[in-house]
Amino acid sequence: MRLSLKNGNLQNILAGKNTRPPTPYVGFIIRRLRELQGLSQCSLAQLADANLSYVNTVEGGLNNISISKVRLLCNALQLQLSVIVTILHNMEISAALSEPDQIPSAGI
C-alpha cells in the first residue's frame, strides 16, 4: 500500500496553509508519541484542552483533523508540528521503497 498525501502536501502542511493531513496516519503518530511520553489519552486531552472522546477518535483515525488541532496536540506533547510532518515524510518514503514497482529504474 502506497502512502498518499492527497489531502495536502508536506510543503503546505509545513507552511501552515489550510490543509488537512492524512488523518489515520496523523492519529497513529500522535498515539505513538503520546505513549512514548507515558501519557494517557485523558492526560493528553487535559493538556490540549480537548475532550477525551475527541483525542480517542483522532488517534483511531476516525475524525478529520485540521492543522490547528494537530498544532494543539503537538503543543500538549511539547513537540513542534515539524516532528509529525517529518514522520509523515519518512512514512511516505518507506512506503515507496517497499514497492519495487514504484522505484524508478536505474537503467542497469
N, C-alpha and C positions, 0 to 999 in steps of 0.2 A: 504494500500500500504506500503510495507516494503522499507525503505531507503536502498539502496545498494551502497557500495563504491567500486564497481567492477573496476572502473578506477584507483584505487590506494587505499592503506590503510592508516589509520591515522598515523601509525609509519613512513611510507615512506614520508608522507607529512611533518611531523614534522622534520624528518631527512634532509629534503631538497633534497631528491632524485628526479630524473627527472620523476615525475608522474604528472598526471592531476587529480585534484579534480573533483567531480561530478558537472558539470557546472551549471545546473539550480539551485541547492541549493546554490552554492557559489554566483551566481548572486543575488539571493534573499537576502542573508545575507549582501552582500555589499550594496545593495539598502537600506535595513533597517538601517544599521549602518550609511550610508550617511544621510538618513532622520533624524535619531536621533541627528545628529550633525548640522542639519539645513542647509546642503549644497545642492545646485542644482547639477544636472548632469554636467552642464557646469563648475561649480566651481571644482568639483572632477576631471574632465578631465584636467583642467588647473593645479591643484595641482599635478596630476600624470603625467603631460606632455604627455597626451594621447588625441586622437581625441574624440570629443563628441559622434560621432556615435559608436565608439568602446565601450565606457562606457555604452551607451544605449543597445547595443547588449549583452554585458556581463551581465548587470542587468536583461535583459529579458531572459537569459539562452540560447541565440541563438548562442553564439560564444564560441568555446572551449577556455579555458583559462589555461595558464601554471602557474606553481608555481611562476615563476619570475614575471609574470604580477599580480598575486594575491598579491605578496610582494609589488610591486609598488603601488597598490591601497591601501594596508594596510598602507604603509608609508605615503601616501597622507592623509589618515584618522587618522594618528598618532596612529596607533594600531599595535600590534605585530601580526604576522601570527598565533601565537598560539590561538588568540582570535577566529579567523574563524574556526580553527581546533576544538577547544573546542565546539563551537556552532554546528558544523557538528556532533561531537560525541554525544552531547546531543540530537540532532535531531534523530540520529540513535537509541539511547536508547528509546526515546519517541515513535518512530515508532514501535520498537519491543514490547514495553509494551502495545501498543494499539491493538496488535493482540494476543489474548489469546492463539491461537493455536501455536504461536511461542515461548511461555514461557514454559521452561522445567517444567514438573510436579514435585511437591514437594513430591509425594508419599503419600499424605494424603488422 
